């Protein structure tokens, strides 16, 4: 069997993270022959919810899921990661401007960028999902100088759909 691809997911205890984890574990994302090791990051108060998700992943007995771990420490979650999927971020609240949202999320993505820089694998790829994903991606990238610029991606489909 091939070496598992190590995938770190932030905000793994949230609704988007929940939906994503089962696709990753089933082989839908990296193929039917590629084992996956999940390294899940969540804020401390949400770790109990993530614990329930971990039990569900175990109960599903996905043949490609080689391991799964949950933590509230970014460097631990990103350790040796081949892919980092940045799902977790503060959602926009009613009456909140885009600038307010950026100020709230900036410390999150600054810290995650530094942790990716310090702990992720040498060929890591990073996909930013949390909106505004372009800005959050840029913030994290600017704090991870060891990771080449061509390895950063932002999921901008929501903006594209709104524009259409």
Phi, psi and omega in degrees: 000144180287162178296135179297143171279131183266118184241118175263135179232124176268155182064031188294342180271356180274179184295317180291316178301317180303311181295323183289320187301321182288330175291318179296315184291332184278345183100001181296330185270316187247006175106159186285355181242006186252110176297152183232135171248118181266133178235104194254130181247134177213156175291153186308314181296339182264000180300323177300319178296319178295328176301321177295319177296320178300319178296321178296317178300318179295317180298328181290339179051049177298124182295336181270349180278103184279330178194161175211134177223149180237142181206164172249014180249113184305315182296328177291318180293325185270357184305115176067014184296139173271328176227139171236126179247110185270087180270322187287133175188164178284131179283155178289133181260160179302131179083356182274132178280166177298323178296320177298317179297318178297319178297323180288321183274339183306313179297326179297310185282336171296310180297319180291322176299316178297318180293321176299314180302319185277334192235335187290164179295162184295332180254025184304146170240143185234126176247122179261125181251321185300129182277150356285113192296324179298314181292314180299321178297314180298319179298310180298315181300321182292347179252013179228067185296340179286342183262121182303144181300335181279006180252011181247135182223147175236132180277098188259014183301323180301313178298321179295316178298318180294321180294322180292000000 
